[in-house]
Amino acid sequence: MNIKTIVAATALGIASLFTPTQAQSTVDPCTVYMCMAGLSGYGASGGAGCTPAVTYWHTALTVYNPYFNASATAARRQTYMMSCPGAQTGQNAAVFQTIMRTWGRVP
């Protein structure tokens, strides 16, 4: 490789660090709550309509550093789920706890 190629490759690499990437689409936390509640035995499973929410739960909200980190995953999922207004009020609090107990630490 000549020096021009090395400089060009380095410049492109540095530029890519500052170029915004397209963020993974997020799913509404209340939708995730409802779908995970269905999977946990509270109501209907939601069927195919819940596929994006369940996939989001099991992919985007999972922490690897570099291996699966169960406690960090549970913390991320809990914080995300708590952003749904009402997820922890009244009877929803018991459902919330069941979701976290059953699915919070699962990769």
DSSP file (Angstrom, degrees, kcal/mol; ACC not computed):
  #  RESIDUE AA STRUCTURE BP1 BP2  ACC     N-H-->O    O-->H-N    N-H-->O    O-->H-N    TCO  KAPPA ALPHA  PHI   PSI    X-CA   Y-CA   Z-CA
    1    1 A M              0   0    0      0, 0.0     2,-0.1     0, 0.0     0, 0.0   0.000 360.0 360.0 360.0 137.7    0.0    0.0    0.0
    2    2 A N     >  -     0   0    0      1,-0.1     4,-1.8     4,-0.0     3,-0.2  -0.455 360.0-104.0 -89.8 170.0    1.3    3.4   -0.8
    3    3 A I  H  > S+     0   0    0      1,-0.2     4,-2.4     2,-0.2     5,-0.2   0.829 118.1  56.6 -63.7 -35.0    1.1    6.4    1.6
    4    4 A K  H  > S+     0   0    0      1,-0.2     4,-2.4     2,-0.2    -1,-0.2   0.901 107.5  48.7 -65.1 -40.0   -1.9    8.0   -0.3
    5    5 A T  H  > S+     0   0    0     -3,-0.2     4,-2.5     2,-0.2    -2,-0.2   0.908 111.9  48.8 -65.9 -42.0   -4.0    4.9    0.1
    6    6 A I  H  X S+     0   0    0     -4,-1.8     4,-2.4     2,-0.2    -2,-0.2   0.918 112.7  47.5 -64.1 -44.5   -3.2    4.7    3.8
    7    7 A V  H  X S+     0   0    0     -4,-2.4     4,-2.5     2,-0.2    -2,-0.2   0.908 113.2  48.7 -64.0 -42.4   -4.0    8.4    4.4
    8    8 A A  H  X S+     0   0    0     -4,-2.4     4,-2.4     2,-0.2    -2,-0.2   0.919 112.3  47.9 -64.5 -43.7   -7.3    8.1    2.4
    9    9 A A  H  X S+     0   0    0     -4,-2.5     4,-2.2     2,-0.2    -2,-0.2   0.905 112.9  48.6 -64.2 -41.3   -8.3    5.0    4.3
   10   10 A T  H  X S+     0   0    0     -4,-2.4     4,-2.4     2,-0.2    -2,-0.2   0.912 110.8  50.7 -64.7 -42.7   -7.5    6.6    7.7
   11   11 A A  H  X S+     0   0    0     -4,-2.5     4,-2.5     1,-0.2    -2,-0.2   0.905 111.0  48.5 -62.6 -42.2   -9.4    9.8    6.7
   12   12 A L  H  X S+     0   0    0     -4,-2.4     4,-2.0     2,-0.2    -1,-0.2   0.899 110.9  51.2 -64.5 -40.2  -12.5    7.7    5.8
   13   13 A G  H  X S+     0   0    0     -4,-2.2     4,-0.8     2,-0.2    -2,-0.2   0.917 112.4  45.2 -63.0 -43.7  -12.3    5.8    9.0
   14   14 A I  H >X S+     0   0    0     -4,-2.4     3,-0.8     1,-0.2     4,-0.7   0.904 111.5  52.8 -66.9 -41.4  -12.1    8.9   11.1
   15   15 A A  H >< S+     0   0    0     -4,-2.5     3,-1.0     1,-0.2     4,-0.4   0.864 102.9  58.6 -62.4 -35.6  -14.9   10.5    9.1
   16   16 A S  H 3< S+     0   0    0     -4,-2.0     3,-0.5     1,-0.3    -1,-0.2   0.762  96.2  63.4 -68.0 -22.3  -17.2    7.5    9.7
   17   17 A L  H << S+     0   0    0     -3,-0.8    -1,-0.3    -4,-0.8    -2,-0.2   0.801 109.1  40.1 -68.4 -27.5  -16.8    8.1   13.5
   18   18 A F  S << S+     0   0    0     -3,-1.0    -1,-0.2    -4,-0.7    -2,-0.2   0.363  92.2 100.5-104.4   3.9  -18.6   11.4   13.1
   19   19 A T  S    S-     0   0    0     -3,-0.5     2,-0.1    -4,-0.4    -4,-0.0  -0.796  77.7-120.1 -91.1 125.4  -21.2   10.4   10.6
   20   20 A P        -     0   0    0      0, 0.0     2,-0.3     0, 0.0    -2,-0.1  -0.386  25.7-146.9 -65.8 139.8  -24.6    9.7   12.2
   21   21 A T        -     0   0    0     -2,-0.1     2,-0.4     1,-0.0     0, 0.0  -0.705  28.8 -93.1-101.6 158.7  -25.9    6.2   11.7
   22   22 A Q        -     0   0    0     -2,-0.3     2,-0.1     1,-0.1     3,-0.1  -0.575  45.5-126.7 -72.8 125.4  -29.5    5.4   11.3
   23   23 A A        -     0   0    0     -2,-0.4     2,-0.2     1,-0.1    -1,-0.1  -0.389  26.0-100.9 -72.2 148.3  -30.9    4.5   14.7
   24   24 A Q        -     0   0    0      1,-0.1    -1,-0.1    -2,-0.1     2,-0.0  -0.503  48.6-102.9 -66.2 134.4  -32.6    1.2   15.2
   25   25 A S        -     0   0    0     -2,-0.2     2,-0.2     1,-0.1    -1,-0.1  -0.338  38.7-137.7 -62.7 138.0  -36.3    1.9   15.2
   26   26 A T        -     0   0    0     -3,-0.1     2,-0.4    34,-0.0    -1,-0.1  -0.612   4.7-135.5 -96.4 158.0  -37.8    1.8   18.7
   27   27 A V        -     0   0    0     -2,-0.2     5,-0.1    26,-0.1     0, 0.0  -0.906  35.3 -95.7-111.8 140.3  -41.0    0.3   19.8
   28   28 A D    >>  -     0   0    0     -2,-0.4     4,-2.0     1,-0.2     3,-0.5  -0.302  29.7-134.7 -54.3 129.8  -43.4    2.1   22.1
   29   29 A P  H 3> S+     0   0    0      0, 0.0     4,-2.4     0, 0.0    55,-0.2   0.810 104.8  55.9 -61.9 -29.1  -42.7    0.9   25.7
   30   30 A C  H 3> S+     0   0    0      2,-0.2     4,-2.4     1,-0.2     5,-0.2   0.855 106.3  50.6 -71.7 -32.8  -46.4    0.5   26.4
   31   31 A T  H <> S+     0   0    0     -3,-0.5     4,-2.5     2,-0.2     5,-0.2   0.914 111.0  48.5 -66.5 -42.7  -46.7   -1.8   23.4
   32   32 A V  H  X S+     0   0    0     -4,-2.0     4,-2.9     2,-0.2     5,-0.3   0.917 110.7  52.1 -62.1 -42.4  -43.8   -3.9   24.7
   33   33 A Y  H  X S+     0   0    0     -4,-2.4     4,-2.2     1,-0.2    -2,-0.2   0.941 111.5  45.8 -58.3 -49.2  -45.5   -3.9   28.1
   34   34 A M  H  X S+     0   0    0     -4,-2.4     4,-2.0     2,-0.2    -1,-0.2   0.908 115.4  46.2 -63.7 -42.9  -48.8   -5.2   26.7
   35   35 A C  H  X S+     0   0    0     -4,-2.5     4,-1.9     2,-0.2    -1,-0.2   0.916 114.1  46.8 -68.2 -42.7  -47.1   -7.8   24.5
   36   36 A M  H  X S+     0   0    0     -4,-2.9     4,-1.3    -5,-0.2    -1,-0.2   0.836 109.1  56.3 -68.5 -31.1  -44.8   -9.1   27.3
   37   37 A A  H  <>S+     0   0    0     -4,-2.2     5,-2.8    -5,-0.3     3,-0.2   0.921 106.7  50.1 -63.4 -43.2  -47.8   -9.2   29.7
   38   38 A G  H ><5S+     0   0    0     -4,-2.0     3,-1.2     1,-0.2    -2,-0.2   0.901 110.1  49.2 -61.5 -41.2  -49.6  -11.5   27.2
   39   39 A L  H 3<5S+     0   0    0     -4,-1.9    -1,-0.2     1,-0.2    -2,-0.2   0.751 107.9  56.5 -68.1 -22.8  -46.5  -13.7   27.1
   40   40 A S  T 3<5S-     0   0    0     -4,-1.3    -1,-0.2    -3,-0.2    -2,-0.2   0.377 128.4 -93.8 -91.4   3.7  -46.4  -13.8   30.9
   41   41 A G  T < 5S+     0   0    0     -3,-1.2     2,-0.8    -4,-0.2    -3,-0.2   0.550  89.6 120.3  99.9   7.8  -50.0  -15.0   31.1
   42   42 A Y  S   <S-     0   0    0     -5,-2.8    -1,-0.2    -6,-0.2    -2,-0.2  -0.850  82.3 -39.4-107.8  96.2  -51.9  -11.8   31.5
   43   43 A G  S    S-     0   0    0     -2,-0.8    -2,-0.2    -5,-0.1     2,-0.1  -0.371 103.0 -17.7  86.9-167.3  -54.3  -11.5   28.6
   44   44 A A        -     0   0    0      1,-0.1    -5,-0.1    -2,-0.1    -2,-0.1  -0.350  57.7-122.8 -76.0 155.8  -53.9  -12.5   25.0
   45   45 A S        -     0   0    0     -7,-0.2    -6,-0.2     1,-0.1    -7,-0.1   0.712  35.5-128.4 -73.0 -19.8  -50.5  -13.0   23.5
   46   46 A G    >   -     0   0    0     -8,-0.1     3,-1.1     3,-0.1     4,-0.3   0.237  32.4-144.0  90.3 -15.2  -51.0  -10.4   20.8
   47   47 A G  G >   -     0   0    0      1,-0.2     3,-1.7     2,-0.2     4,-0.3  -0.172  65.5 -11.5  58.9-143.9  -50.0  -12.8   18.0
   48   48 A A  G >  S+     0   0    0      1,-0.3     3,-1.3     2,-0.2    -1,-0.2   0.753 128.1  69.9 -64.0 -25.0  -48.1  -11.5   15.0
   49   49 A G  G <  S+     0   0    0     -3,-1.1     4,-0.3     1,-0.3    -1,-0.3   0.733  98.1  51.3 -65.0 -21.3  -48.8   -7.9   16.1
   50   50 A C  G <> S+     0   0    0     -3,-1.7     4,-2.8    -4,-0.3     5,-0.3   0.484  80.8  95.9 -93.8  -3.5  -46.5   -8.4   19.0
   51   51 A T  H <> S+     0   0    0     -3,-1.3     4,-2.5    -4,-0.3     5,-0.2   0.914  85.3  47.0 -56.1 -47.0  -43.6   -9.7   17.0
   52   52 A P  H  > S+     0   0    0      0, 0.0     4,-2.4     0, 0.0    -1,-0.2   0.909 114.6  47.6 -62.8 -38.9  -41.8   -6.3   16.6
   53   53 A A  H  > S+     0   0    0     -4,-0.3     4,-2.2     2,-0.2    -2,-0.2   0.920 114.6  44.5 -68.0 -43.7  -42.2   -5.6   20.4
   54   54 A V  H  X S+     0   0    0     -4,-2.8     4,-2.1     2,-0.2    -1,-0.2   0.891 113.7  51.0 -68.6 -38.9  -41.0   -9.0   21.5
   55   55 A T  H  X S+     0   0    0     -4,-2.5     4,-1.2    -5,-0.3     5,-0.4   0.915 109.5  50.6 -63.1 -42.9  -38.1   -8.9   19.1
   56   56 A Y  H >X>S+     0   0    0     -4,-2.4     5,-1.5    -5,-0.2     4,-0.6   0.922 109.5  51.4 -59.2 -44.9  -37.2   -5.4   20.4
   57   57 A W  H 3<5S+     0   0    0     -4,-2.2    -1,-0.2     1,-0.2    -2,-0.2   0.910 115.3  41.3 -57.4 -45.1  -37.3   -6.7   23.9
   58   58 A H  H 3<5S+     0   0    0     -4,-2.1    -1,-0.2    -5,-0.1    -2,-0.2   0.527 129.6  23.5 -87.5  -6.1  -35.0   -9.6   23.1
   59   59 A T  H X<5S+     0   0    0     -4,-1.2     3,-1.5    -3,-0.5    -3,-0.2   0.692 124.1  35.9-119.7 -65.5  -32.5   -7.7   20.8
   60   60 A A  T 3<5S+     0   0    0     -4,-0.6    -3,-0.2    -5,-0.4    -4,-0.1   0.776 120.0  48.7 -67.8 -26.7  -32.3   -4.0   21.4
   61   61 A L  T 3 <S+     0   0    0     -5,-1.5     2,-0.4    -4,-0.2    16,-0.3   0.209  90.5 100.9 -99.1  16.2  -32.8   -4.2   25.1
   62   62 A T    <   -     0   0    0     -3,-1.5     2,-0.5    -6,-0.2     8,-0.1  -0.853  62.7-144.6-103.6 136.3  -30.1   -6.9   25.6
   63   63 A V        +     0   0    0     -2,-0.4     6,-2.8     6,-0.4     2,-0.4  -0.876  18.9 176.2-107.5 126.5  -26.7   -6.0   26.9
   64   64 A Y  B     -A   68   0A   0     -2,-0.5     4,-0.2     4,-0.2     3,-0.1  -0.996   7.9-178.0-122.9 130.8  -23.5   -7.7   25.7
   65   65 A N  S    S-     0   0    0      2,-2.4     2,-0.1    -2,-0.4     3,-0.0  -0.398  92.8 -53.5-150.9  73.2  -20.1   -6.5   26.9
   66   66 A P  S    S+     0   0    0      0, 0.0     2,-0.2     0, 0.0     3,-0.1  -0.942 140.4  36.1 -81.7 -10.2  -18.8   -8.6   25.2
   67   67 A Y  S    S-     0   0    0     -2,-0.1    -2,-2.4     1,-0.1     0, 0.0  -0.605 107.1 -70.5-100.6 165.1  -20.8  -11.5   26.7
   68   68 A F  B     -A   64   0A   0     -4,-0.2     2,-0.7    -2,-0.2    -4,-0.2  -0.296  45.0-157.5 -55.4 128.8  -24.4  -11.5   27.7
   69   69 A N     >  -     0   0    0     -6,-2.8     4,-2.2     1,-0.2    -6,-0.4  -0.902   7.9-172.4-114.6 100.7  -24.8   -9.4   30.9
   70   70 A A  H  > S+     0   0    0     -2,-0.7     4,-2.5     1,-0.2     5,-0.2   0.892  82.6  46.6 -63.7 -43.9  -28.0  -10.5   32.7
   71   71 A S  H  > S+     0   0    0      2,-0.2     4,-2.1     1,-0.2    -1,-0.2   0.896 114.4  46.7 -70.8 -38.4  -28.0   -7.8   35.4
   72   72 A A  H  > S+     0   0    0      2,-0.2     4,-2.4     1,-0.2    -1,-0.2   0.871 112.7  51.4 -68.6 -35.6  -27.3   -4.9   32.9
   73   73 A T  H  X S+     0   0    0     -4,-2.2     4,-2.8   -10,-0.2     5,-0.2   0.933 110.0  48.7 -64.1 -46.0  -30.0   -6.3   30.6
   74   74 A A  H  X S+     0   0    0     -4,-2.5     4,-2.5     1,-0.2    -2,-0.2   0.900 112.2  49.1 -61.5 -41.1  -32.5   -6.4   33.4
   75   75 A A  H  X S+     0   0    0     -4,-2.1     4,-2.4     2,-0.2    -1,-0.2   0.917 112.4  47.5 -65.5 -43.2  -31.7   -2.9   34.4
   76   76 A R  H  X S+     0   0    0     -4,-2.4     4,-2.4     2,-0.2    -2,-0.2   0.928 114.2  46.9 -63.3 -44.9  -32.0   -1.6   30.8
   77   77 A R  H  X S+     0   0    0     -4,-2.8     4,-2.8   -16,-0.3    -2,-0.2   0.897 112.2  50.0 -65.4 -40.0  -35.3   -3.4   30.3
   78   78 A Q  H  X S+     0   0    0     -4,-2.5     4,-2.3    -5,-0.2    -2,-0.2   0.932 111.6  47.8 -65.0 -44.9  -36.7   -2.2   33.6
   79   79 A T  H  X S+     0   0    0     -4,-2.4     4,-0.5     2,-0.2    -2,-0.2   0.917 114.2  47.5 -60.8 -43.6  -35.8    1.4   32.8
   80   80 A Y  H >< S+     0   0    0     -4,-2.4     3,-1.2     1,-0.2    -2,-0.2   0.938 112.9  47.4 -63.1 -47.4  -37.3    1.2   29.4
   81   81 A M  H >< S+     0   0    0     -4,-2.8     3,-1.7     1,-0.3    -1,-0.2   0.842 104.6  60.8 -65.8 -33.4  -40.5   -0.4   30.6
   82   82 A M  H 3< S+     0   0    0     -4,-2.3    -1,-0.3     1,-0.3    -2,-0.2   0.651  88.4  73.3 -69.1 -13.8  -40.9    2.2   33.4
   83   83 A S  T << S+     0   0    0     -3,-1.2    -1,-0.3    -4,-0.5    -2,-0.2   0.545  76.0  92.9 -77.7  -4.4  -41.0    4.8   30.7
   84   84 A C  S X  S-     0   0    0     -3,-1.7     3,-2.0   -55,-0.2     4,-0.3  -0.810  87.8-122.7 -85.5 115.5  -44.6    3.6   29.9
   85   85 A P  T 3  S+     0   0    0      0, 0.0    -2,-0.1     0, 0.0    -3,-0.0  -0.374  94.4  16.1 -60.4 129.9  -46.9    5.7   32.0
   86   86 A G  T >  S+     0   0    0     -4,-0.2     3,-1.2    -2,-0.1     6,-0.2   0.408  84.9 120.3  90.8  -2.5  -49.0    3.5   34.2
   87   87 A A  T <  S+     0   0    0     -3,-2.0     9,-0.4     1,-0.3    -5,-0.1   0.755  85.7  34.6 -67.0 -21.9  -46.8    0.4   33.9
   88   88 A Q  T 3  S+     0   0    0     -4,-0.3     2,-0.4    -6,-0.1    -1,-0.3   0.082  97.8 100.9-120.4  24.4  -46.2    0.4   37.7
   89   89 A T  S X  S-     0   0    0     -3,-1.2     3,-1.6     4,-0.0     4,-0.3  -0.862  86.4 -29.9-111.4 146.4  -49.5    1.7   39.0
   90   90 A G  T >  S-     0   0    0     -2,-0.4     3,-1.2     1,-0.3     4,-0.5  -0.199 128.9  -9.5  56.2-136.1  -52.4   -0.4   40.5
   91   91 A Q  T >> S+     0   0    0      1,-0.3     4,-1.3     2,-0.2     3,-0.6   0.718 126.8  73.6 -67.9 -20.9  -52.7   -3.9   39.2
   92   92 A N  H <> S+     0   0    0     -3,-1.6     4,-3.0     1,-0.2    -1,-0.3   0.793  84.5  67.1 -63.7 -26.8  -50.1   -3.2   36.5
   93   93 A A  H <> S+     0   0    0     -3,-1.2     4,-2.3    -4,-0.3    -1,-0.2   0.895 100.1  48.4 -62.3 -39.9  -47.4   -3.2   39.1
   94   94 A A  H <> S+     0   0    0     -3,-0.6     4,-2.0    -4,-0.5    -1,-0.2   0.893 112.8  48.1 -67.0 -39.3  -47.9   -7.0   39.7
   95   95 A V  H  X S+     0   0    0     -4,-1.3     4,-2.7     2,-0.2    -2,-0.2   0.926 110.4  52.5 -64.8 -44.6  -47.8   -7.6   35.9
   96   96 A F  H  X S+     0   0    0     -4,-3.0     4,-2.4    -9,-0.4    -2,-0.2   0.920 109.8  48.3 -55.9 -47.1  -44.7   -5.5   35.6
   97   97 A Q  H  X S+     0   0    0     -4,-2.3     4,-2.7     1,-0.2    -1,-0.2   0.882 110.7  51.0 -64.6 -38.3  -43.0   -7.5   38.3
   98   98 A T  H  X S+     0   0    0     -4,-2.0     4,-2.6     2,-0.2     5,-0.3   0.918 110.0  49.7 -64.8 -43.1  -44.0  -10.8   36.7
   99   99 A I  H  X>S+     0   0    0     -4,-2.7     4,-3.3     1,-0.2     5,-0.6   0.943 114.5  44.3 -59.7 -47.5  -42.6   -9.6   33.3
  100  100 A M  H  X5S+     0   0    0     -4,-2.4     4,-1.3     3,-0.2     5,-0.4   0.896 114.9  48.2 -66.6 -39.7  -39.3   -8.6   34.9
  101  101 A R  H  <5S+     0   0    0     -4,-2.7    -1,-0.2    -5,-0.2    -2,-0.2   0.890 122.4  34.4 -67.3 -38.5  -39.1  -11.8   37.0
  102  102 A T  H  <5S+     0   0    0     -4,-2.6    -2,-0.2    -5,-0.2    -3,-0.2   0.903 137.8  12.8 -83.9 -43.5  -39.8  -14.0   34.0
  103  103 A W  H ><5S+     0   0    0     -4,-3.3     3,-1.0    -5,-0.3    -3,-0.2   0.477  97.6  93.0-117.2  -6.5  -38.2  -12.2   31.1
  104  104 A G  T 3<<S+     0   0    0     -4,-1.3   -27,-0.2    -5,-0.6    -3,-0.1   0.838  97.9  31.7 -63.8 -35.4  -35.9   -9.5   32.6
  105  105 A R  T 3  S+     0   0    0     -5,-0.4    -1,-0.2    -4,-0.2    -2,-0.1   0.208  93.1 110.9-109.3  15.1  -32.7  -11.5   32.6
  106  106 A V    <         0   0    0     -3,-1.0    -3,-0.0     1,-0.1    -4,-0.0  -0.772 360.0 360.0 -93.8 130.4  -33.4  -13.7   29.6
  107  107 A P              0   0    0      0, 0.0    -1,-0.1     0, 0.0   -45,-0.1   0.518 360.0 360.0 -66.5 360.0  -31.2  -13.1   26.5
